[in-house]
């Protein structure tokens, strides 16, 4: 698609939105007050506000390849800190998706350049959970299970950050949830791994 087409689509969308909801952009421009901080995959098929049925301004988003939570990722950590301390967000979501290309790459014995370093935590999960994974019927099912395990590990890692630990120490009711998205049915599923104050199940 040429850039000109993209800009024309934007103009049509803006005009339609303003016609259907006069003053929408003026209101949105004054402030943002999202209820959710979403840590998701960069995959173009999983845009946070679209799959969650939310409007712009209702979800604050960080995305990376395979929704990996690295304890040294300053981009993610600064976004998390801003979400909690500046925006007052109390609901944090780590969301993966079945059929994730990053998870697939982590299970292949092929070179993927810099992605190999980024995906190391997923390979670590695959090694530590090997007995769980081999129970699945085939490689595709194993990879989907690894997508789930990656989300569960992400929830734990977010909960362990000093940012969330500080919020809990202050008595803030911050919760961290793990969801998985199905590309084939468009549904979000709760993985039942939520954590709240002091790391207790939410």
N, C-alpha and C positions, 0 to 999 in steps of 0.2 A: 504494500500500500504506500503510495507516495505521501510525503509529508503534507502536501496541500490537501489531500483527502482527509487526513487525520484532523487537520485544523478546521476543515469544513464540518466534519462530524461534531467537533467540539462546539462550533458556533450553533449548530442545530440543537444540540443537547442543551446548551445554555439558554437558548431562546425558549425551548419547550419547557424547561424547568421553571423559568421565570414566569412563563404564561400560566402554568398550572399552579404555581405557588408564588404569587407576587411578593417581592421583597426577600425571597429565600437567600440570595447571595449576600444581601446587605446584612441580614441577621447572622449568617454563618461567618461573615468576615469579622464580626465584633468579638467573638470568643469561641473557644472550643471547650466542650465539657463532656468528653467521652466517658462511657461507663466501663469500657473494657480496654485492656492492653493485650494485643494479639501478637504472639511470636509464631510466625508461620513460615512456610516454604516459599521460595521465590517463584515457584512454578506458576506460569501465567494462567493456569486453569483454576487456581484457588485464591481469588481475590477476597480478602477477609470480609469487607462489608457486604459484598455480593452474596457469598455463600451463607453468611449469617443473617441476611435479610435486613441489614442496617444501612442507614443513610450516612453520607459524608458527615463527619463531626461526631459520630457515635462510637467510633472505635479508633484507637491509637495503635499504629501498626509498626512492627519490625519484622522484616523478612530476610531470610538467607537460604542458601542451598541446603535442603533437607532439614530445615528448622532445627539446626544443631545449637545447643546452648553450651558455648565455650566459656569457661570461667575467666578467660582473659580477653574476651571480645568486648573492647571498649565501646563499640557502636551499640551493641545490645545493652550493655550495662548502663551507659548514659541514657539510653531510651527508657530503660526500666526505672532508673532513678527519677527521670523527669516525669514519667507516668505516675509514679507514686507520690513524689514530694511536691511537684508543681501542679499536676492535674488532679491529684487526689483520687486516682483510680484505685479501687479495691478488688477488682476482679481481673486476674491475669490468666490468659489462656495460652497454652502451648498447643498448637494444632499441626499435626502431620496429615499426610494423605496416603491412601493406598496407591500403589503403582508409582511410587516416588523414584525419579531417576537418580537422585543422589544416593538413596539407599541401595538401588540396584548397582550403581557404580562402586559402592563400598564393598559389595560382595563379589565383584568381578576381579579376576587376576589379570588386569590390564592396566597400563599406565593412564592416568587422568590428569597429569600435571599438578598444578597447585591444589586441585580438588582432593588429591590423595591426602594431603596434610589436613585439609579442612574436615574430611570425612573420617579421620582416625577414631574419634569417639564412637562412631557407629560400628567400625570394625571391632573395637574393644567390647562393645555390647554383644556383638555376634559371637565373639570368643567366649565371653563369660556366660552366655545364655545358650550355648550350643546344644545342651540336652533338651531345652525347651523347644528350640527351633527344629530339631530333627523329628519331633513328633508330628510336624505338619506334613501334609500329603505330598507336596511337590515344592519345587524351587520358588514358584510364584507365591504360594501360601507362606513359605518361610520368609520371603521378603516382606510380605504384608505384615506378618507377625513382628518382624524386625522394625517396621515402621511404627507399630504400636509401642514396642519396647523403647524405641528412641524418644517417643513422646513422654513416656513414663519417666525415663531418665532425665529428660529436660525439665519436667515438673520438679523433680528432686533437686536438680542443680539450681533452678531459679530460687527455690525455697531456701537453699543454703547460702545464697549470696548475702553479703553484709547489708545490702540495701533492704532486702525483705526482712532479714533478722532484726535490723534496727526498727523497722516499722512495727514488727510484732512486739519488740521490747517496749515501744511507746504505747502499746495497747491498740494499735490500729487494726481494724478487722480486714486484713488483706488475705485473699484466698488465691491459690494457684490451681488451675484445672488443666486436665489433659483431654484433648479431643482428637478424633481422627475423622477425616473427610473421605467419602467414597466418590471417586470420579465417575463411576458407572451409575450411581443413583442420586448423587447430589445431596446426600444426607450426612450430617454430623453425628458422631456417636461419642458419648461420654465414656472414657476408659476407666472411670471409677478410681482414679488415683489422686483426687484433689487433696490439697494440704492447706491448712489454715494456721492460725496462731500457734506458735511453738512447734510447728511441724505435725500437728495432729490432723487426722483425716477431716476434711471439710464436710 
